């Protein structure tokens, strides 16, 4: 039986390689549609948790995961030899940057090498990890061809960028439109059939993996640049004595030609701060310098310094020195209502505040503790019960669970970087 037939009758066995923020929700979405799913991960702990029906990703419903595991629709393993039994392989492994802001493709290379060792003919392999244009053709395809496969004839290869927005209650893996770019026309046909069988949204086909790879980076670069514009406008409005939030609200009344983006203490997560650098790195191969993208990165990366400077100025107006003040950071996750601290601006804020001589503390109901990548220290969330002992409270992440009226009532001074206190009128609030 060929791959088209087994996908149509849902007899295809599916593998999701990498059971992180992208992979586990995808495994659940695929199993929900009736396919048998095996998750592959290098961490035995993750495999054990999945097999026990224990969830560790915020966007996955633990009861649904447990039910699917109990029904035998999902299992997990670290044994790549089981790839030999799989018909469709979805790769969602990390693609970080190294210390020089260059793509680290080692996870992709390693996983593809392991897959190629055991993959059988009539298998569809889709790379979903966000990466630079050319990765599928330059890394994945040669690994398959070296095993004697002919892409488009006895094996099928495509790139389909993950679209995950942690904490988004409206759009999840299953109802977000999917972009797919296959290596050949047949690869596209097989990929389209598969994704239409697991996604409750449009599957939009493009002409090549490179288009799909570039599309994903363009999405996040678009956001990165527009956030940088909002941040730069914030700095200018600060100097001019203008309320940036009121400016954005006013601009948003225009029904066309404007899309609101908002300033903040910095950008975080695994996508927006990192993805544009994949493109700047790849552009050098073509002797092109992506000036606008790199400038946006510089502006966004400078926001923690702006926040610390503003905090110092606020304290000075009260006759207090930053170095002798007690500072509490409210919120540590990189965005509201999630437990993800990757690339969160809170790490740089703490690092900069400590360089100024103060010892800041933080509260976050989603993050009990974390290790700061800038100074390699461990920090533990403190209670809000004694919020009045702090000279300044900085709202870094606007979690919905916070009672902002209570925070405002009890805090001496508040620097709100997220407009979390919008609608609350008090003299102790200073908005960024």
C-alpha positions as CSV (number, residue, x, y, z in Angstrom):
1,X,0.0,0.0,0.0
2,X,1.4,3.4,-1.0
3,X,1.7,6.4,1.3
4,X,-1.3,8.2,-0.2
5,X,-3.6,5.3,0.5
6,X,-2.5,4.8,4.1
7,X,-2.9,8.5,4.8
8,X,-6.4,8.5,3.4
9,X,-7.5,5.6,5.5
10,X,-5.6,6.9,8.6
11,X,-3.5,3.8,8.8
12,X,-0.3,5.9,8.5
13,X,1.9,5.8,11.6
14,X,3.1,9.2,12.5
15,X,6.3,10.3,14.2
16,X,6.9,13.7,15.9
17,X,10.6,14.2,16.5
18,X,11.2,16.6,19.4
19,X,8.5,16.8,22.1
20,X,8.9,20.4,23.1
21,X,6.7,23.5,22.8
22,X,5.9,22.6,19.1
23,X,6.2,18.9,19.0
24,X,4.0,17.8,21.9
25,X,1.0,20.0,20.9
26,X,1.4,18.7,17.3
27,X,1.5,15.1,18.5
28,X,-1.8,15.6,20.4
29,X,-3.4,17.4,17.4
30,X,-2.4,14.5,15.0
31,X,-3.6,11.8,17.5
32,X,-6.9,13.6,17.9
33,X,-7.5,13.1,14.2
34,X,-7.3,9.3,14.6
35,X,-3.6,8.6,13.7
36,X,-1.2,6.6,15.8
37,X,1.6,8.9,17.0
38,X,5.0,8.1,18.3
39,X,7.0,10.9,19.8
40,X,10.8,10.8,19.7
41,X,13.0,12.8,22.0
42,X,16.5,12.6,23.3
43,X,15.3,13.2,26.9
44,X,14.1,10.0,28.5
45,X,12.3,12.1,31.1
46,X,10.1,13.6,28.5
47,X,9.3,10.2,27.0
48,X,8.5,8.8,30.4
49,X,6.2,11.8,31.2
50,X,4.3,11.4,27.9
51,X,3.9,7.7,28.4
52,X,2.5,8.4,31.9
53,X,0.1,11.0,30.4
54,X,1.8,13.8,32.3
55,X,1.8,17.1,30.5
56,X,4.7,19.7,30.7
57,X,3.6,22.1,27.9
58,X,1.1,24.9,28.7
59,X,-0.9,24.6,25.5
60,X,-1.6,20.9,25.9
61,X,-4.7,19.7,27.9
62,X,-3.4,17.1,30.3
63,X,-6.6,15.1,30.4
64,X,-6.7,14.9,26.6
65,X,-3.1,13.8,26.6
66,X,-3.8,11.1,29.2
67,X,-6.9,9.9,27.3
68,X,-4.9,9.6,24.0
69,X,-2.1,7.7,25.8
70,X,-4.6,5.4,27.5
71,X,-6.2,4.7,24.1
72,X,-2.8,3.8,22.6
73,X,-2.9,6.8,20.2
74,X,0.2,8.4,21.6
75,X,3.4,6.9,22.9
76,X,7.0,8.2,23.3
77,X,10.5,6.8,23.0
78,X,14.2,7.7,22.7
79,X,14.8,4.7,20.4
80,X,15.3,5.9,16.8
81,X,15.3,2.4,15.4
82,X,11.5,2.6,15.7
83,X,11.6,5.1,12.8
84,X,11.6,2.0,10.5
85,X,7.9,1.5,11.4
86,X,6.9,5.1,10.6
87,X,5.1,6.5,7.5
88,X,5.1,10.2,8.2
89,X,7.9,12.0,10.2
90,X,7.5,15.5,11.5
91,X,10.7,17.1,12.8
92,X,10.3,19.8,15.4
93,X,13.7,20.1,17.2
94,X,15.3,23.3,18.5
95,X,17.1,25.6,16.2
96,X,18.9,28.1,18.6
97,X,21.6,30.6,17.9
98,X,25.2,30.2,19.1
99,X,27.0,32.9,21.1
100,X,27.9,34.6,17.8
101,X,24.2,34.9,16.8
102,X,24.7,32.3,14.1
103,X,22.3,29.4,13.5
104,X,23.0,26.3,15.4
105,X,21.8,23.5,13.2
106,X,23.3,20.7,15.3
107,X,19.9,19.4,16.5
108,X,18.5,19.3,13.0
109,X,21.7,17.6,11.7
110,X,21.7,15.0,14.6
111,X,18.0,14.1,14.3
112,X,18.1,13.8,10.5
113,X,21.2,11.6,10.7
114,X,19.4,9.3,13.2
115,X,16.2,9.3,11.1
116,X,18.1,8.6,7.8
117,X,19.6,5.5,9.4
118,X,16.2,3.8,9.8
119,X,13.8,5.6,7.4
120,X,12.0,3.3,4.9
121,X,10.8,4.1,1.4
122,X,7.3,5.5,0.9
123,X,7.8,7.8,3.9
124,X,7.0,11.5,4.1
125,X,9.5,13.6,6.1
126,X,8.6,17.2,7.0
127,X,10.9,19.6,8.8
128,X,8.9,22.1,11.0
129,X,11.8,23.7,12.9
130,X,12.2,27.3,12.2
131,X,15.4,27.8,10.2
132,X,17.2,29.7,7.5
133,X,16.2,29.3,3.8
134,X,18.0,26.4,2.3
135,X,18.1,24.1,5.3
136,X,15.8,21.4,3.9
137,X,17.6,21.3,0.6
138,X,21.1,21.6,1.9
139,X,20.9,19.5,5.1
140,X,17.9,17.2,5.0
141,X,17.8,16.2,1.3
142,X,21.5,15.0,1.1
143,X,21.1,12.9,4.2
144,X,18.2,11.0,2.5
145,X,19.9,10.8,-0.9
146,X,23.0,9.4,0.7
147,X,20.9,6.3,1.7
148,X,19.9,5.8,-1.9
149,X,16.5,7.4,-1.8
150,X,15.1,9.5,-4.7
151,X,13.2,12.4,-3.4
152,X,9.7,12.6,-5.0
153,X,9.8,9.0,-6.2
154,X,10.3,6.7,-3.2
155,X,10.6,9.2,-0.4
156,X,8.9,12.6,0.1
157,X,10.4,15.7,1.7
158,X,8.9,19.1,2.6
159,X,9.2,22.0,4.9
160,X,6.2,23.3,6.9
161,X,7.0,26.0,9.5
162,X,5.5,25.6,12.9
163,X,3.1,28.3,13.9
164,X,2.7,28.3,17.7
165,X,1.6,31.2,19.8
166,X,1.9,30.0,23.5
167,X,-1.0,31.2,25.6
168,X,-3.2,32.1,22.6
169,X,-6.7,30.8,23.5
170,X,-8.1,31.3,20.0
171,X,-5.4,29.8,17.7
172,X,-3.9,26.5,18.4
173,X,-1.9,24.0,16.3
174,X,-5.1,22.5,14.8
175,X,-6.9,25.7,13.6
176,X,-3.9,27.8,12.4
177,X,-3.4,27.9,8.6
178,X,-0.5,25.8,7.5
179,X,2.2,26.7,4.9
180,X,3.9,23.7,3.2
181,X,6.7,23.7,0.6
182,X,7.7,20.4,-0.9
183,X,10.9,19.5,-2.8
184,X,8.9,18.2,-5.8
185,X,5.3,18.4,-7.2
186,X,4.7,14.9,-5.8
187,X,6.1,15.9,-2.4
188,X,3.7,18.8,-2.3
189,X,0.7,16.5,-3.2
190,X,1.6,14.0,-0.5
191,X,2.2,16.8,2.1
192,X,-1.0,18.6,1.3
193,X,-3.0,15.4,1.7
194,X,-1.4,14.7,5.1
195,X,-1.8,18.2,6.5
196,X,-5.4,18.5,5.3
197,X,-6.1,15.3,7.2
198,X,-4.8,16.7,10.5
199,X,-5.4,20.5,10.3
200,X,-8.8,22.2,10.7
201,X,-7.6,25.2,8.6
202,X,-6.4,26.1,5.2
203,X,-3.3,24.3,4.0
204,X,-1.5,26.8,1.7
205,X,1.0,25.2,-0.7
206,X,4.1,27.1,-1.9
207,X,6.5,26.2,-4.7
208,X,9.6,25.1,-2.7
209,X,10.9,24.5,0.8
210,X,12.9,27.8,0.5
211,X,9.7,29.8,0.1
212,X,8.2,28.2,3.2
213,X,11.4,28.7,5.2
214,X,11.7,32.3,4.2
215,X,8.0,32.9,4.9
216,X,8.4,31.8,8.5
217,X,11.3,34.1,9.1
218,X,9.5,37.0,7.3
219,X,6.5,36.6,9.7
220,X,8.7,37.0,12.8
221,X,11.0,39.6,11.3
222,X,7.9,41.7,10.5
223,X,6.9,41.6,14.2
224,X,10.4,42.2,15.3
225,X,10.8,45.4,13.2
226,X,7.4,46.8,14.1
227,X,8.0,46.2,17.8
228,X,11.3,48.0,17.4
229,X,9.5,50.9,15.9
230,X,7.1,51.0,18.8
231,X,10.0,50.9,21.2
232,X,11.9,53.7,19.4
233,X,8.8,55.8,19.4
234,X,8.5,55.1,23.2
235,X,12.0,56.4,23.8
236,X,11.3,59.6,21.7
237,X,8.0,60.2,23.4
238,X,9.7,59.9,26.8
239,X,12.0,62.7,25.8
240,X,9.2,64.8,24.4
241,X,6.8,64.3,27.3
242,X,4.2,62.5,25.2
243,X,2.3,59.4,26.3
244,X,3.1,56.6,23.8
245,X,0.2,54.5,24.8
246,X,-2.2,57.3,23.9
247,X,-0.4,57.8,20.6
248,X,-0.9,54.1,19.7
249,X,-4.5,54.2,20.8
250,X,-5.2,57.2,18.6
251,X,-3.4,55.7,15.6
252,X,-5.4,52.5,16.0
253,X,-8.6,54.4,15.2
254,X,-7.5,54.3,11.5
255,X,-9.4,51.5,9.8
256,X,-6.7,50.9,7.2
257,X,-3.0,51.1,6.7
258,X,-2.1,50.7,10.4
259,X,-1.6,47.7,12.7
260,X,-0.9,48.4,16.4
261,X,2.3,47.1,17.9
262,X,3.2,47.8,21.5
263,X,6.4,48.7,23.4
264,X,7.8,46.6,26.2
265,X,10.8,46.1,28.4
266,X,12.4,43.9,25.7
267,X,11.4,40.9,23.5
268,X,11.5,37.3,24.4
269,X,10.6,33.8,23.4
270,X,12.3,31.4,21.0
271,X,11.0,33.1,17.8
272,X,11.0,36.9,17.5
273,X,14.4,37.6,19.1
274,X,16.1,34.8,17.2
275,X,14.6,34.2,13.8
276,X,15.7,37.4,12.1
277,X,19.3,36.4,12.8
278,X,18.9,33.3,10.7
279,X,18.2,35.6,7.8
280,X,21.0,38.1,8.5
281,X,23.4,35.1,8.7
282,X,22.2,33.6,5.4
283,X,22.3,37.0,3.7
284,X,26.0,37.2,4.1
285,X,26.3,34.2,1.8
286,X,24.9,36.5,-0.9
287,X,27.0,39.5,0.1
288,X,24.0,41.4,1.5
289,X,23.8,43.3,4.7
290,X,20.3,43.3,6.3
291,X,20.6,46.7,7.9
292,X,17.0,47.3,8.9
293,X,16.7,43.8,10.6
294,X,19.9,44.3,12.5
295,X,19.0,47.8,13.6
296,X,15.6,46.5,14.9
297,X,17.4,43.9,16.9
298,X,19.7,46.6,18.5
299,X,16.7,48.8,19.4
300,X,14.8,45.9,21.0
301,X,17.9,44.6,22.9
302,X,18.4,48.1,24.3
303,X,15.0,48.3,26.0
304,X,16.1,46.7,29.3
305,X,18.7,49.5,29.6
306,X,16.0,52.1,28.9
307,X,13.8,50.6,31.7
308,X,16.6,50.6,34.2
309,X,17.4,54.2,33.3
310,X,13.8,55.2,33.7
311,X,13.6,53.4,37.1
312,X,16.7,55.3,38.3
313,X,15.1,58.6,37.3
314,X,11.9,57.8,39.0
315,X,13.7,56.9,42.2
316,X,15.8,60.1,42.0
317,X,12.7,62.2,41.9
318,X,11.8,60.7,45.3
319,X,15.3,61.3,46.7
320,X,16.3,57.7,46.4
321,X,19.4,56.1,44.8
322,X,18.9,53.0,42.6
323,X,21.8,51.3,44.3
324,X,20.2,51.6,47.7
325,X,16.6,50.8,46.7
326,X,14.6,47.6,46.9
327,X,13.3,46.6,43.5
328,X,10.6,44.0,42.8
329,X,10.0,42.8,39.2
330,X,6.4,41.6,38.7
331,X,6.3,38.9,36.1
332,X,9.2,36.9,34.6
333,X,7.9,35.0,31.7
334,X,8.5,36.5,28.2
335,X,4.8,37.0,27.7
336,X,1.6,36.9,29.7
337,X,-0.1,33.8,31.1
338,X,2.6,31.3,30.2
339,X,5.5,29.6,32.0
340,X,8.2,30.2,29.4
341,X,11.2,32.3,30.3
342,X,13.3,31.7,27.2
343,X,15.0,35.0,26.2
344,X,12.8,36.9,28.7
345,X,13.9,40.5,29.3
346,X,13.6,39.9,33.0
347,X,17.1,38.2,32.9
348,X,18.8,41.3,31.4
349,X,16.8,43.6,33.7
350,X,18.1,41.7,36.8
351,X,21.6,41.6,35.4
352,X,21.6,45.4,34.8
353,X,20.0,46.3,38.1
354,X,22.6,44.2,40.0
355,X,25.4,46.0,38.0
356,X,23.9,49.3,39.4
357,X,24.3,48.0,42.9
358,X,20.8,46.9,43.8
359,X,19.6,43.3,44.6
360,X,16.2,42.9,42.7
361,X,13.7,40.2,43.4
362,X,10.9,38.9,41.3
363,X,7.4,37.4,41.5
364,X,5.8,35.1,38.9
365,X,3.1,32.6,39.7
366,X,4.1,30.6,36.6
367,X,7.9,30.4,37.2
368,X,9.0,29.3,40.7
369,X,12.7,29.7,39.9
370,X,15.1,30.1,37.0
371,X,18.8,30.4,36.2
372,X,19.8,33.7,34.7
373,X,21.9,33.1,31.6
374,X,23.7,36.4,32.0
375,X,25.1,36.0,35.5
376,X,24.4,32.2,35.9
377,X,22.7,32.8,39.3
378,X,19.5,31.1,40.5
379,X,16.5,33.2,41.4
380,X,13.4,32.2,43.2
381,X,10.0,33.9,43.1
382,X,9.0,35.8,46.2
383,X,5.6,36.5,47.6
384,X,3.6,39.7,46.9
385,X,2.5,39.8,50.6
386,X,5.2,42.4,51.5
387,X,5.0,44.4,48.3
388,X,5.0,47.6,50.3
389,X,8.6,47.0,51.5
390,X,9.9,47.7,48.0
391,X,10.8,51.2,46.9
392,X,9.8,50.4,43.3
393,X,7.8,47.7,41.6
394,X,8.4,47.2,37.9
395,X,5.7,45.4,36.0
396,X,7.6,43.3,33.4
397,X,4.9,40.7,32.4
398,X,1.2,41.5,32.6
399,X,-0.2,38.1,33.7
400,X,-4.0,38.1,33.8
401,X,-4.0,36.5,37.3
402,X,-2.5,39.6,39.0
403,X,-4.8,41.9,40.9
404,X,-3.4,45.2,39.6
405,X,-5.7,47.3,41.8
406,X,-4.3,45.5,44.9
407,X,-0.8,45.9,43.6
408,X,-1.3,49.6,43.0
409,X,-2.9,50.1,46.4
410,X,0.0,48.5,48.3
411,X,3.0,49.5,46.3
412,X,5.0,52.7,46.9
413,X,5.9,53.3,43.3
414,X,5.1,51.4,40.1
415,X,6.8,51.5,36.7
416,X,4.4,49.8,34.3
417,X,6.1,48.6,31.1
418,X,3.0,46.8,29.8
419,X,0.1,49.1,30.4
420,X,-1.2,46.5,32.8
421,X,-2.6,49.3,35.1
422,X,-4.6,50.9,32.3
423,X,-7.7,52.5,33.7
424,X,-6.3,52.8,37.2
425,X,-5.6,56.3,38.2
426,X,-3.1,56.7,41.0
427,X,-0.2,59.1,41.7
428,X,2.2,56.2,42.3
429,X,1.9,54.8,38.7
430,X,4.5,55.7,36.1
431,X,3.9,54.2,32.7
432,X,6.7,53.5,30.2
